[in-house]
Amino acid sequence: MSIVYQVKTSCFLSTHQSQENFAHENNLQRTFYGDVERGKRNLTLANIFKIADALGVNPKALFDEMPNSNEVKDL
Amino acid sequence: MSIVYQVKTSCFLSTHQSQENFAHENNLQRTFYGDVERGKRNLTLANIFKIADALGVNPKALFDEMPNSNEVKDL
């Protein structure tokens, strides 16, 4: 089984904001951002900062409540 | 001026552990890890998790006390 590396993004969208609107407003490809939310992209550090900026949060917030990598490997 | 995206790693090495030893023990290229410490690499999410694992910390710890991306852009 492949290891999924994922950051947490969707919880930072306001309740009335769709993934599609968020992506459009921030010049992100909707399919790219959808992949990010599903852990399908091996994001680069620059894109992590870009997405955190668009969400208005510190990049570290995207790693909140994420399992550490040992726990991920044990899945 | 280019924007530097950087994670904080060196502070997690124990005081008696050199960058070279840490890289060697964790199958990382020393030059690669040196570049990481200097913010010269646009790390991927998978490598962020790999390095955090090698350092024994949660990936979010690598973003502690980092400026948010707005602040980075203002440099």
Backbone of each chain as nested JSON, in Angstrom:
{
  "chains": [
    {"id": "A", "residues": [
      {"number": 1, "name": "MET", "atoms": {"N": [0.852, -1.207, 0.0], "CA": [0.0, 0.0, 0.0], "C": [0.881, 1.246, 0.0]}},
      {"number": 2, "name": "SER", "atoms": {"N": [0.534, 2.172, -0.849], "CA": [1.343, 3.39, -0.892], "C": [1.032, 4.27, 0.313]}},
      {"number": 3, "name": "ILE", "atoms": {"N": [2.036, 5.019, 0.711], "CA": [1.874, 5.93, 1.843], "C": [1.248, 7.22, 1.34]}},
      {"number": 4, "name": "VAL", "atoms": {"N": [0.255, 7.707, 2.059], "CA": [-0.386, 8.967, 1.674], "C": [0.17, 10.089, 2.544]}},
      {"number": 5, "name": "TYR", "atoms": {"N": [0.727, 11.074, 1.899], "CA": [1.18, 12.268, 2.601], "C": [0.177, 13.364, 2.315]}},
      {"number": 6, "name": "GLN", "atoms": {"N": [-0.409, 13.902, 3.331], "CA": [-1.531, 14.801, 3.109], "C": [-1.493, 15.954, 4.097]}},
      {"number": 7, "name": "VAL", "atoms": {"N": [-1.901, 17.1, 3.638], "CA": [-2.114, 18.225, 4.539], "C": [-3.612, 18.465, 4.654]}},
      {"number": 8, "name": "LYS", "atoms": {"N": [-3.988, 19.143, 5.729], "CA": [-5.402, 19.36, 6.031], "C": [-5.792, 20.74, 5.527]}},
      {"number": 9, "name": "THR", "atoms": {"N": [-6.688, 20.805, 4.595], "CA": [-7.022, 22.098, 4.019], "C": [-8.506, 22.435, 4.101]}},
      {"number": 10, "name": "SER", "atoms": {"N": [-9.359, 21.455, 3.862], "CA": [-10.78, 21.755, 3.66], "C": [-11.42, 22.419, 4.878]}},
      {"number": 11, "name": "CYS", "atoms": {"N": [-10.921, 22.105, 6.08], "CA": [-11.538, 22.664, 7.286], "C": [-11.336, 24.177, 7.379]}},
      {"number": 12, "name": "PHE", "atoms": {"N": [-10.412, 24.718, 6.586], "CA": [-10.158, 26.153, 6.668], "C": [-11.031, 26.969, 5.716]}},
      {"number": 13, "name": "LEU", "atoms": {"N": [-11.726, 26.288, 4.829], "CA": [-12.662, 27.012, 3.98], "C": [-13.863, 27.415, 4.823]}},
      {"number": 14, "name": "SER", "atoms": {"N": [-14.345, 28.63, 4.597], "CA": [-15.544, 29.028, 5.338], "C": [-16.717, 28.184, 4.855]}},
      {"number": 15, "name": "THR", "atoms": {"N": [-17.722, 28.083, 5.69], "CA": [-18.809, 27.131, 5.425], "C": [-19.554, 27.44, 4.126]}},
      {"number": 16, "name": "HIS", "atoms": {"N": [-19.527, 28.695, 3.71], "CA": [-20.257, 29.039, 2.494], "C": [-19.357, 29.014, 1.254]}},
      {"number": 17, "name": "GLN", "atoms": {"N": [-18.108, 28.649, 1.433], "CA": [-17.162, 28.716, 0.316], "C": [-16.931, 27.312, -0.266]}},
      {"number": 18, "name": "SER", "atoms": {"N": [-17.199, 27.167, -1.539], "CA": [-16.98, 25.869, -2.166], "C": [-15.514, 25.723, -2.546]}},
      {"number": 19, "name": "GLN", "atoms": {"N": [-15.108, 24.477, -2.699], "CA": [-13.757, 24.179, -3.165], "C": [-13.515, 24.874, -4.513]}},
      {"number": 20, "name": "GLU", "atoms": {"N": [-14.547, 24.85, -5.347], "CA": [-14.419, 25.434, -6.686], "C": [-14.203, 26.946, -6.609]}},
      {"number": 21, "name": "ASN", "atoms": {"N": [-14.991, 27.62, -5.773], "CA": [-14.832, 29.065, -5.626], "C": [-13.469, 29.414, -5.046]}},
      {"number": 22, "name": "PHE", "atoms": {"N": [-13.068, 28.676, -4.023], "CA": [-11.777, 28.938, -3.391], "C": [-10.656, 28.819, -4.416]}},
      {"number": 23, "name": "ALA", "atoms": {"N": [-10.67, 27.748, -5.191], "CA": [-9.631, 27.536, -6.193], "C": [-9.645, 28.677, -7.221]}},
      {"number": 24, "name": "HIS", "atoms": {"N": [-10.839, 29.034, -7.658], "CA": [-10.962, 30.082, -8.685], "C": [-10.431, 31.413, -8.157]}},
      {"number": 25, "name": "GLU", "atoms": {"N": [-10.82, 31.753, -6.933], "CA": [-10.421, 33.046, -6.364], "C": [-8.916, 33.14, -6.129]}},
      {"number": 26, "name": "ASN", "atoms": {"N": [-8.269, 32.018, -6.014], "CA": [-6.844, 32.023, -5.695], "C": [-5.969, 31.505, -6.836]}},
      {"number": 27, "name": "ASN", "atoms": {"N": [-6.535, 31.543, -8.034], "CA": [-5.768, 31.145, -9.214], "C": [-5.134, 29.759, -9.078]}},
      {"number": 28, "name": "LEU", "atoms": {"N": [-5.893, 28.862, -8.471], "CA": [-5.46, 27.469, -8.403], "C": [-6.346, 26.662, -9.346]}},
      {"number": 29, "name": "GLN", "atoms": {"N": [-5.758, 25.711, -10.026], "CA": [-6.566, 24.804, -10.826], "C": [-7.481, 24.028, -9.885]}},
      {"number": 30, "name": "ARG", "atoms": {"N": [-8.776, 23.972, -10.219], "CA": [-9.713, 23.276, -9.336], "C": [-9.316, 21.803, -9.18]}},
      {"number": 31, "name": "THR", "atoms": {"N": [-8.887, 21.19, -10.274], "CA": [-8.521, 19.774, -10.174], "C": [-7.263, 19.595, -9.313]}},
      {"number": 32, "name": "PHE", "atoms": {"N": [-6.336, 20.557, -9.433], "CA": [-5.137, 20.515, -8.589], "C": [-5.527, 20.606, -7.118]}},
      {"number": 33, "name": "TYR", "atoms": {"N": [-6.362, 21.603, -6.803], "CA": [-6.731, 21.784, -5.397], "C": [-7.563, 20.61, -4.878]}},
      {"number": 34, "name": "GLY", "atoms": {"N": [-8.405, 20.064, -5.75], "CA": [-9.164, 18.873, -5.348], "C": [-8.235, 17.714, -5.02]}},
      {"number": 35, "name": "ASP", "atoms": {"N": [-7.187, 17.57, -5.825], "CA": [-6.196, 16.521, -5.564], "C": [-5.464, 16.763, -4.248]}},
      {"number": 36, "name": "VAL", "atoms": {"N": [-5.18, 18.034, -3.957], "CA": [-4.508, 18.368, -2.693], "C": [-5.376, 17.911, -1.53]}},
      {"number": 37, "name": "GLU", "atoms": {"N": [-6.669, 18.223, -1.601], "CA": [-7.567, 17.857, -0.505], "C": [-7.644, 16.344, -0.31]}},
      {"number": 38, "name": "ARG", "atoms": {"N": [-7.46, 15.604, -1.386], "CA": [-7.549, 14.144, -1.288], "C": [-6.19, 13.479, -1.098]}},
      {"number": 39, "name": "GLY", "atoms": {"N": [-5.157, 14.288, -0.891], "CA": [-3.832, 13.713, -0.656], "C": [-3.242, 13.056, -1.889]}},
      {"number": 40, "name": "LYS", "atoms": {"N": [-3.662, 13.52, -3.061], "CA": [-3.194, 12.889, -4.306], "C": [-1.998, 13.612, -4.89]}},
      {"number": 41, "name": "ARG", "atoms": {"N": [-1.571, 14.688, -4.242], "CA": [-0.448, 15.46, -4.778], "C": [0.703, 15.459, -3.79]}},
      {"number": 42, "name": "ASN", "atoms": {"N": [1.897, 15.224, -4.303], "CA": [3.087, 15.344, -3.482], "C": [3.521, 16.806, -3.544]}},
      {"number": 43, "name": "LEU", "atoms": {"N": [2.796, 17.625, -2.786], "CA": [2.991, 19.078, -2.816], "C": [4.43, 19.49, -2.574]}},
      {"number": 44, "name": "THR", "atoms": {"N": [4.821, 20.577, -3.197], "CA": [6.12, 21.16, -2.876], "C": [5.951, 22.19, -1.762]}},
      {"number": 45, "name": "LEU", "atoms": {"N": [7.073, 22.487, -1.128], "CA": [7.066, 23.468, -0.044], "C": [6.493, 24.802, -0.515]}},
      {"number": 46, "name": "ALA", "atoms": {"N": [6.86, 25.213, -1.73], "CA": [6.349, 26.49, -2.248], "C": [4.826, 26.455, -2.362]}},
      {"number": 47, "name": "ASN", "atoms": {"N": [4.285, 25.333, -2.812], "CA": [2.832, 25.243, -2.936], "C": [2.138, 25.122, -1.585]}},
      {"number": 48, "name": "ILE", "atoms": {"N": [2.808, 24.503, -0.619], "CA": [2.258, 24.455, 0.735], "C": [2.104, 25.882, 1.264]}},
      {"number": 49, "name": "PHE", "atoms": {"N": [3.142, 26.71, 1.077], "CA": [3.066, 28.103, 1.524], "C": [2.008, 28.872, 0.735]}},
      {"number": 50, "name": "LYS", "atoms": {"N": [1.908, 28.602, -0.564], "CA": [0.931, 29.301, -1.387], "C": [-0.498, 28.98, -0.934]}},
      {"number": 51, "name": "ILE", "atoms": {"N": [-0.761, 27.713, -0.677], "CA": [-2.108, 27.308, -0.261], "C": [-2.411, 27.832, 1.139]}},
      {"number": 52, "name": "ALA", "atoms": {"N": [-1.421, 27.756, 2.034], "CA": [-1.632, 28.3, 3.384], "C": [-1.944, 29.793, 3.311]}},
      {"number": 53, "name": "ASP", "atoms": {"N": [-1.238, 30.486, 2.437], "CA": [-1.468, 31.918, 2.259], "C": [-2.893, 32.168, 1.757]}},
      {"number": 54, "name": "ALA", "atoms": {"N": [-3.312, 31.39, 0.777], "CA": [-4.668, 31.548, 0.231], "C": [-5.723, 31.269, 1.301]}},
      {"number": 55, "name": "LEU", "atoms": {"N": [-5.421, 30.316, 2.182], "CA": [-6.362, 29.968, 3.257], "C": [-6.264, 30.931, 4.437]}},
      {"number": 56, "name": "GLY", "atoms": {"N": [-5.213, 31.752, 4.431], "CA": [-5.039, 32.717, 5.514], "C": [-4.547, 32.1, 6.804]}},
      {"number": 57, "name": "VAL", "atoms": {"N": [-3.792, 31.025, 6.701], "CA": [-3.281, 30.362, 7.903], "C": [-1.774, 30.184, 7.805]}},
      {"number": 58, "name": "ASN", "atoms": {"N": [-1.158, 29.939, 8.961], "CA": [0.258, 29.602, 8.964], "C": [0.425, 28.199, 8.366]}},
      {"number": 59, "name": "PRO", "atoms": {"N": [1.471, 27.981, 7.582], "CA": [1.645, 26.657, 6.979], "C": [1.569, 25.507, 7.986]}},
      {"number": 60, "name": "LYS", "atoms": {"N": [2.033, 25.739, 9.205], "CA": [2.026, 24.64, 10.172], "C": [0.612, 24.186, 10.505]}},
      {"number": 61, "name": "ALA", "atoms": {"N": [-0.352, 25.088, 10.326], "CA": [-1.739, 24.711, 10.626], "C": [-2.225, 23.596, 9.703]}},
      {"number": 62, "name": "LEU", "atoms": {"N": [-1.63, 23.511, 8.527], "CA": [-2.04, 22.461, 7.585], "C": [-1.63, 21.072, 8.077]}},
      {"number": 63, "name": "PHE", "atoms": {"N": [-0.738, 21.053, 9.07], "CA": [-0.279, 19.768, 9.611], "C": [-0.92, 19.453, 10.955]}},
      {"number": 64, "name": "ASP", "atoms": {"N": [-1.847, 20.31, 11.397], "CA": [-2.518, 20.064, 12.666], "C": [-3.251, 18.731, 12.63]}},
      {"number": 65, "name": "GLU", "atoms": {"N": [-3.126, 18.033, 13.722], "CA": [-3.852, 16.77, 13.891], "C": [-3.546, 15.762, 12.8]}},
      {"number": 66, "name": "MET", "atoms": {"N": [-2.418, 15.961, 12.125], "CA": [-1.999, 14.93, 11.183], "C": [-1.26, 13.869, 11.968]}},
      {"number": 67, "name": "PRO", "atoms": {"N": [-1.405, 12.611, 11.579], "CA": [-0.581, 11.589, 12.224], "C": [0.871, 11.856, 11.865]}},
      {"number": 68, "name": "ASN", "atoms": {"N": [1.789, 11.485, 12.75], "CA": [3.178, 11.64, 12.329], "C": [3.504, 10.546, 11.323]}},
      {"number": 69, "name": "SER", "atoms": {"N": [4.639, 10.644, 10.693], "CA": [4.893, 9.762, 9.554], "C": [5.005, 8.294, 9.975]}},
      {"number": 70, "name": "ASN", "atoms": {"N": [5.417, 8.028, 11.22], "CA": [5.441, 6.63, 11.675], "C": [4.036, 6.059, 11.678]}},
      {"number": 71, "name": "GLU", "atoms": {"N": [3.097, 6.865, 12.183], "CA": [1.715, 6.395, 12.241], "C": [1.163, 6.198, 10.839]}},
      {"number": 72, "name": "VAL", "atoms": {"N": [1.546, 7.097, 9.934], "CA": [1.087, 6.932, 8.551], "C": [1.582, 5.602, 7.993]}},
      {"number": 73, "name": "LYS", "atoms": {"N": [2.846, 5.298, 8.271], "CA": [3.405, 4.051, 7.736], "C": [2.703, 2.816, 8.287]}},
      {"number": 74, "name": "ASP", "atoms": {"N": [2.144, 2.951, 9.504], "CA": [1.5, 1.793, 10.122], "C": [0.089, 1.553, 9.603]}},
      {"number": 75, "name": "LEU", "atoms": {"N": [-0.424, 2.457, 8.79], "CA": [-1.806, 2.296, 8.307], "C": [-1.925, 1.032, 7.447]}}
    ]},
    {"id": "B", "residues": [
      {"number": 1, "name": "MET", "atoms": {"N": [13.849, 39.769, -5.817], "CA": [14.402, 38.811, -4.854], "C": [13.505, 37.573, -4.787]}},
      {"number": 2, "name": "SER", "atoms": {"N": [14.106, 36.424, -4.853], "CA": [13.29, 35.206, -4.795], "C": [12.826, 34.959, -3.365]}},
      {"number": 3, "name": "ILE", "atoms": {"N": [11.673, 34.338, -3.274], "CA": [11.112, 34.018, -1.973], "C": [11.736, 32.714, -1.489]}},
      {"number": 4, "name": "VAL", "atoms": {"N": [12.148, 32.679, -0.233], "CA": [12.727, 31.457, 0.326], "C": [11.664, 30.741, 1.146]}},
      {"number": 5, "name": "TYR", "atoms": {"N": [11.39, 29.525, 0.773], "CA": [10.489, 28.689, 1.553], "C": [11.36, 27.696, 2.309]}},
      {"number": 6, "name": "GLN", "atoms": {"N": [11.243, 27.71, 3.606], "CA": [12.201, 26.935, 4.387], "C": [11.522, 26.291, 5.578]}},
      {"number": 7, "name": "VAL", "atoms": {"N": [11.96, 25.121, 5.913], "CA": [11.525, 24.495, 7.153], "C": [12.696, 24.505, 8.13]}},
      {"number": 8, "name": "LYS", "atoms": {"N": [12.359, 24.389, 9.399], "CA": [13.363, 24.494, 10.459], "C": [13.783, 23.089, 10.861]}},
      {"number": 9, "name": "THR", "atoms": {"N": [15.032, 22.76, 10.664], "CA": [15.461, 21.39, 10.936], "C": [16.63, 21.302, 11.911]}},
      {"number": 10, "name": "SER", "atoms": {"N": [17.587, 22.205, 11.776], "CA": [18.85, 22.019, 12.494], "C": [18.676, 22.0, 14.0]}},
      {"number": 11, "name": "CYS", "atoms": {"N": [17.646, 22.705, 14.507], "CA": [17.479, 22.773, 15.958], "C": [17.079, 21.43, 16.549]}},
      {"number": 12, "name": "PHE", "atoms": {"N": [16.643, 20.501, 15.701], "CA": [16.218, 19.198, 16.217], "C": [17.351, 18.191, 16.305]}},
      {"number": 13, "name": "LEU", "atoms": {"N": [18.498, 18.538, 15.735], "CA": [19.648, 17.649, 15.879], "C": [20.167, 17.775, 17.296]}},
      {"number": 14, "name": "SER", "atoms": {"N": [20.555, 16.652, 17.881], "CA": [21.131, 16.74, 19.218], "C": [22.474, 17.459, 19.125]}},
      {"number": 15, "name": "THR", "atoms": {"N": [22.883, 18.017, 20.239], "CA": [24.04, 18.912, 20.209], "C": [25.322, 18.207, 19.761]}},
      {"number": 16, "name": "HIS", "atoms": {"N": [25.375, 16.885, 19.943], "CA": [26.6, 16.175, 19.563], "C": [26.497, 15.571, 18.163]}},
      {"number": 17, "name": "GLN", "atoms": {"N": [25.384, 15.834, 17.494], "CA": [25.167, 15.197, 16.196], "C": [25.441, 16.184, 15.059]}},
      {"number": 18, "name": "SER", "atoms": {"N": [26.351, 15.829, 14.197], "CA": [26.638, 16.718, 13.067], "C": [25.624, 16.507, 11.96]}},
      {"number": 19, "name": "GLN", "atoms": {"N": [25.505, 17.519, 11.131], "CA": [24.65, 17.422, 9.941], "C": [25.085, 16.215, 9.099]}},
      {"number": 20, "name": "GLU", "atoms": {"N": [26.377, 16.021, 9.003], "CA": [26.901, 14.928, 8.182], "C": [26.504, 13.57, 8.753]}},
      {"number": 21, "name": "ASN", "atoms": {"N": [26.649, 13.411, 10.074], "CA": [26.259, 12.139, 10.682], "C": [24.762, 11.887, 10.561]}},
      {"number": 22, "name": "PHE", "atoms": {"N": [23.977, 12.929, 10.805], "CA": [22.522, 12.778, 10.71], "C": [22.132, 12.326, 9.306]}},
      {"number": 23, "name": "ALA", "atoms": {"N": [22.683, 12.979, 8.3], "CA": [22.359, 12.625, 6.92], "C": [22.773, 11.186, 6.635]}},
      {"number": 24, "name": "HIS", "atoms": {"N": [23.992, 10.822, 7.07], "CA": [24.495, 9.472, 6.802], "C": [23.617, 8.417, 7.476]}},
      {"number": 25, "name": "GLU", "atoms": {"N": [23.249, 8.662, 8.722], "CA": [22.456, 7.673, 9.471], "C": [21.056, 7.5, 8.9]}},
      {"number": 26, "name": "ASN", "atoms": {"N": [20.584, 8.501, 8.179], "CA": [19.214, 8.449, 7.67], "C": [19.132, 8.339, 6.155]}},
      {"number": 27, "name": "ASN", "atoms": {"N": [20.238, 7.878, 5.573], "CA": [20.258, 7.65, 4.118], "C": [19.836, 8.879, 3.321]}},
      {"number": 28, "name": "LEU", "atoms": {"N": [20.26, 10.029, 3.806], "CA": [20.028, 11.259, 3.055], "C": [21.37, 11.716, 2.479]}},
      {"number": 29, "name": "GLN", "atoms": {"N": [21.349, 12.235, 1.275], "CA": [22.565, 12.819, 0.726], "C": [22.928, 14.03, 1.588]}},
      {"number": 30, "name": "ARG", "atoms": {"N": [24.171, 14.098, 2.0], "CA": [24.587, 15.204, 2.857], "C": [24.355, 16.55, 2.174]}},
      {"number": 31, "name": "THR", "atoms": {"N": [24.656, 16.612, 0.888], "CA": [24.463, 17.883, 0.182], "C": [22.977, 18.237, 0.098]}},
      {"number": 32, "name": "PHE", "atoms": {"N": [22.134, 17.21, -0.093], "CA": [20.684, 17.44, -0.122], "C": [20.239, 17.997, 1.227]}},
      {"number": 33, "name": "TYR", "atoms": {"N": [20.651, 17.326, 2.314], "CA": [20.202, 17.776, 3.629], "C": [20.768, 19.16, 3.962]}},
      {"number": 34, "name": "GLY", "atoms": {"N": [21.995, 19.408, 3.535], "CA": [22.565, 20.741, 3.732], "C": [21.739, 21.81, 3.019]}},
      {"number": 35, "name": "ASP", "atoms": {"N": [21.326, 21.482, 1.814], "CA": [20.477, 22.409, 1.067], "C": [19.139, 22.639, 1.77]}},
      {"number": 36, "name": "VAL", "atoms": {"N": [18.593, 21.577, 2.349], "CA": [17.324, 21.705, 3.083], "C": [17.487, 22.714, 4.215]}},
      {"number": 37, "name": "GLU", "atoms": {"N": [18.581, 22.562, 4.957], "CA": [18.807, 23.453, 6.1], "C": [18.952, 24.909, 5.66]}},
      {"number": 38, "name": "ARG", "atoms": {"N": [19.454, 25.113, 4.468], "CA": [19.65, 26.474, 3.97], "C": [18.484, 26.989, 3.136]}},
      {"number": 39, "name": "GLY", "atoms": {"N": [17.394, 26.2, 3.081], "CA": [16.227, 26.652, 2.312], "C": [16.458, 26.674, 0.818]}},
      {"number": 40, "name": "LYS", "atoms": {"N": [17.383, 25.836, 0.365], "CA": [17.725, 25.82, -1.067], "C": [16.928, 24.775, -1.838]}},
      {"number": 41, "name": "ARG", "atoms": {"N": [16.098, 24.02, -1.137], "CA": [15.336, 22.963, -1.796], "C": [13.847, 23.234, -1.658]}},
      {"number": 42, "name": "ASN", "atoms": {"N": [13.142, 23.081, -2.762], "CA": [11.69, 23.168, -2.738], "C": [11.175, 21.768, -2.407]}},
      {"number": 43, "name": "LEU", "atoms": {"N": [11.292, 21.422, -1.118], "CA": [10.982, 20.07, -0.646], "C": [9.586, 19.615, -1.042]}},
      {"number": 44, "name": "THR", "atoms": {"N": [9.457, 18.335, -1.276], "CA": [8.125, 17.774, -1.484], "C": [7.555, 17.331, -0.137]}},
      {"number": 45, "name": "LEU", "atoms": {"N": [6.239, 17.176, -0.14], "CA": [5.552, 16.736, 1.077], "C": [6.12, 15.409, 1.576]}},
      {"number": 46, "name": "ALA", "atoms": {"N": [6.394, 14.494, 0.648], "CA": [6.936, 13.188, 1.046], "C": [8.283, 13.36, 1.745]}},
      {"number": 47, "name": "ASN", "atoms": {"N": [9.122, 14.264, 1.237], "CA": [10.427, 14.473, 1.871], "C": [10.306, 15.221, 3.193]}},
      {"number": 48, "name": "ILE", "atoms": {"N": [9.305, 16.096, 3.309], "CA": [9.066, 16.761, 4.595], "C": [8.746, 15.71, 5.659]}},
      {"number": 49, "name": "PHE", "atoms": {"N": [7.878, 14.766, 5.301], "CA": [7.54, 13.697, 6.247], "C": [8.756, 12.812, 6.533]}},
      {"number": 50, "name": "LYS", "atoms": {"N": [9.546, 12.538, 5.505], "CA": [10.716, 11.681, 5.682], "C": [11.718, 12.325, 6.638]}},
      {"number": 51, "name": "ILE", "atoms": {"N": [11.95, 13.619, 6.449], "CA": [12.918, 14.317, 7.307], "C": [12.376, 14.46, 8.721]}},
      {"number": 52, "name": "ALA", "atoms": {"N": [11.088, 14.763, 8.838], "CA": [10.494, 14.857, 10.173], "C": [10.616, 13.523, 10.895]}},
      {"number": 53, "name": "ASP", "atoms": {"N": [10.39, 12.441, 10.168], "CA": [10.5, 11.106, 10.751], "C": [11.929, 10.854, 11.227]}},
      {"number": 54, "name": "ALA", "atoms": {"N": [12.9, 11.209, 10.392], "CA": [14.3, 11.009, 10.759], "C": [14.671, 11.835, 11.988]}},
      {"number": 55, "name": "LEU", "atoms": {"N": [14.063, 13.022, 12.103], "CA": [14.344, 13.896, 13.248], "C": [13.523, 13.495, 14.468]}},
      {"number": 56, "name": "GLY", "atoms": {"N": [12.532, 12.617, 14.259], "CA": [11.698, 12.163, 15.38], "C": [10.687, 13.196, 15.828]}},
      {"number": 57, "name": "VAL", "atoms": {"N": [10.246, 14.03, 14.924], "CA": [9.268, 15.063, 15.276], "C": [8.072, 14.99, 14.336]}},
      {"number": 58, "name": "ASN", "atoms": {"N": [6.962, 15.602, 14.77], "CA": [5.808, 15.727, 13.883], "C": [6.155, 16.725, 12.773]}},
      {"number": 59, "name": "PRO", "atoms": {"N": [5.723, 16.484, 11.563], "CA": [6.052, 17.409, 10.464], "C": [5.72, 18.863, 10.78]}},
      {"number": 60, "name": "LYS", "atoms": {"N": [4.667, 19.104, 11.547], "CA": [4.299, 20.491, 11.821], "C": [5.367, 21.224, 12.631]}},
      {"number": 61, "name": "ALA", "atoms": {"N": [6.162, 20.463, 13.365], "CA": [7.219, 21.086, 14.161], "C": [8.251, 21.777, 13.267]}},
      {"number": 62, "name": "LEU", "atoms": {"N": [8.374, 21.304, 12.047], "CA": [9.345, 21.916, 11.125], "C": [8.915, 23.318, 10.705]}},
      {"number": 63, "name": "PHE", "atoms": {"N": [7.639, 23.649, 10.972], "CA": [7.123, 24.963, 10.609], "C": [7.003, 25.88, 11.82]}},
      {"number": 64, "name": "ASP", "atoms": {"N": [7.437, 25.391, 12.994], "CA": [7.382, 26.226, 14.195], "C": [8.196, 27.494, 13.998]}},
      {"number": 65, "name": "GLU", "atoms": {"N": [7.605, 28.573, 14.463], "CA": [8.296, 29.869, 14.445], "C": [8.736, 30.297, 13.056]}},
      {"number": 66, "name": "MET", "atoms": {"N": [8.105, 29.703, 12.044], "CA": [8.358, 30.182, 10.695], "C": [7.444, 31.365, 10.455]}},
      {"number": 67, "name": "PRO", "atoms": {"N": [7.916, 32.355, 9.731], "CA": [7.001, 33.433, 9.366], "C": [5.93, 32.863, 8.458]}},
      {"number": 68, "name": "ASN", "atoms": {"N": [4.718, 33.452, 8.474], "CA": [3.758, 32.968, 7.486], "C": [4.144, 33.517, 6.12]}},
      {"number": 69, "name": "SER", "atoms": {"N": [3.508, 33.051, 5.099], "CA": [3.977, 33.351, 3.749], "C": [3.841, 34.834, 3.411]}},
      {"number": 70, "name": "ASN", "atoms": {"N": [2.865, 35.525, 4.021], "CA": [2.772, 36.969, 3.787], "C": [4.026, 37.67, 4.29]}},
      {"number": 71, "name": "GLU", "atoms": {"N": [4.452, 37.245, 5.482], "CA": [5.647, 37.87, 6.047], "C": [6.869, 37.552, 5.193]}},
      {"number": 72, "name": "VAL", "atoms": {"N": [6.92, 36.332, 4.697], "CA": [8.043, 35.963, 3.841], "C": [8.088, 36.882, 2.627]}},
      {"number": 73, "name": "LYS", "atoms": {"N": [6.912, 37.13, 2.044], "CA": [6.871, 37.951, 0.841], "C": [7.311, 39.394, 1.106]}},
      {"number": 74, "name": "ASP", "atoms": {"N": [7.167, 39.825, 2.361], "CA": [7.514, 41.208, 2.679], "C": [9.007, 41.404, 2.894]}},
      {"number": 75, "name": "LEU", "atoms": {"N": [9.758, 40.3, 2.918], "CA": [11.193, 40.436, 3.191], "C": [11.878, 41.262, 2.101]}}
    ]}
  ]
}
